[in-house]
Amino acid sequence: MDIKKVGIFAAGLLFGTAGIKVLSSKDAKKVYTNCTAAALRAKKCVMNTATTIQENVDDIYQGAKQINADREAEEDVVVEDIPAETAEETAECACEAAAENTEAAEA
C-alpha cells in the first residue's frame, strides 16, 4: 500500500466526518429552517398571484362570451328588421357601385 493513498483516504474520512458535524450543528439547522421558511413564503406569494390571475382570466372569459352573445343578438335584430326586397335592392346597388368603381379604376 502506498502511504500517499492512505493519507488521502484518512483526510477524506476526517473531512467527511467534520462536514457531517458541521451540517448537523445548531447553526446549520437554523440556516435550513430559515431557508425553508423563505421557500414557503415564496410559495404562498406565487400561489396568491396564480389565484388572482386565474380569477381575472375567468372574468375576462365570461365578459368575452357576453360580448359575443350581444353581437349575435344585434345581428339577428338587424337582419330581421330589413325587409327581403330592400335587402335585395341594397345588394344590387352595392354590386353596381363596385362595378362602377372597378371601371373608374381601370380608366
Buried (B, 14 or more C-beta within 10 A) or exposed (E): EEEEEEEEEEEEEEEEEEEEEEEEEEEEEEEEEEEEEEEEEEEEEEEEEEEEEEEEEEEEEEEEEEEEEEEEEEEEEEEEEEEEEEEEEEEEEEEEEEEEEEEEEEE
